[in-house]
Amino acid sequence: MFYTVDRLEGEIAVLVGDDGAALDVVRKALPVRLRPGSVLRVLLTATGLPDWSSAVVDGAERARRLERARELLEPLRRTDPGSDVVL
């Protein structure tokens, strides 16, 4: 399972899972080098819960996701007229 670091709030990391659910996790339970946008690969326990001790930062997955976002945005950029919207 993958989780993305949404933000860091003191001793809490707010993570968003691939299912869209946000979780608050104590930072001490996660890898040391976290920053917003980091993607964590996390094993699940037999009961289906995240095993935070297994969490590792997955740079390759983060790069893949960024590239996919660029691919999705490019067609939109080409159709943008480049000016402010007037209502």
Secondary structure by P-SEA (a helix, b strand, c coil): cccccccccccbbbbbccccbbbbbccccccccccccbbbbbbbccccccccccccccaaaaaaaaaaaaaaaaaaaaacccccccc
